Amino acid sequence: MKSRQPEHLVWGKISVSKQCLTVLAALGFALTSAQENKKAQDIRAIKSMCGCYEVEFNFAETFQHSKDANYKPSKTKLDSGLEWVELVEDRSDKLVLQHLLLVSDSVIVKHWRQDWVYENTDFYRFFKDKTWKFSALPKATVKGQWTQNVYQVDDSPRYSGSATWIHADGRHFWTSTTDAPLPRREYTVRSDYNVLRRTNTHEITSEGWTHDQDNEKIVRDDAGKDVLVASEKGFDVYRKVSDSKCQAARDYWKKNAALWKNVRAKWQAVYGRKKDLNLAVKVNDSFLYEQLFDLKADAGKQESDRIIDSFIK
């Protein structure tokens, strides 16, 4: 009588039954499937921020931490506008969303841009005074996360944050804390702090989406020592409206897309150097965005490259 074959396999000193291997394989498949489904949810959430929106911008200082008796808080800012968010790049691991502000049907402003990169490991962290420090994180640190890279109107860097999109209890949101330069509403009127530490929460809603901010105004010295000046609350509400209301912005982008594609490509080459980045405030007595905005739609890449290079120290 033949002896019965063993019902287990031996790996080194570990005995694993065939049934266990089957279960482990099934669990591995289920985990991979769950991760793919989760990523698909993330992508849907990010893409849902595209379209035409009526926007409310709300900012108010909440707490004063400065010991200066003459300190004056920023005035509460309430503003509104109409904004088109264009999906410029649509890849499985990178989504590029360009915001266009409609001042009127004849005046369109290329606004901020947000890139979403899956499991990104390369970061440009804002330090202070037009300086960003490059750092690379281990892959395990950003597993399952999306980096939101936010850029200025001229596609130079602003800030980057990485976190996991959460889909639970009927909510879809992403939250990250990172350092950033002063926003335009502040740097044109304030010089008593030089870093804005932002806790950003983007949440998808039934009406569109919200950008909730809990910010800290910080003075940072050359050694990286921080002094907290004040706290700020920001709450931007994006309410979806008919795409037809943003047709002028869509027409602008169709006309100018090639120009800004060249600008993005140049900046991508700069970021690809993976070195600290320091930019000049002005060249020839004008800002970078002014020089790029002055370019015609059919300007060549060499022209926009030359302008950007002139600002890189």
CORZI-V236335 format. One record per helix or strand. SS is the DSSP state (@ for helix, = for strand). FROM is the first residue (numbers start at 1). LEN is the number of residues. If there is no record, write none. Layout:
SS;FROM;LEN / SS;FROM;LEN
//
This chain:
=;8;4 / =;14;4 / @;18;30 / =;51;14 / =;77;15 / =;94;9 / =;108;11 / =;122;7 / =;131;6 / @;139;4 / =;146;6 / =;157;7 / =;166;3 / =;171;10 / @;184;4 / =;195;10 / =;208;13 / =;226;16 / @;243;29 / =;277;3 / =;283;1 / =;286;1 / @;288;6 / @;301;11 / =;312;1
//
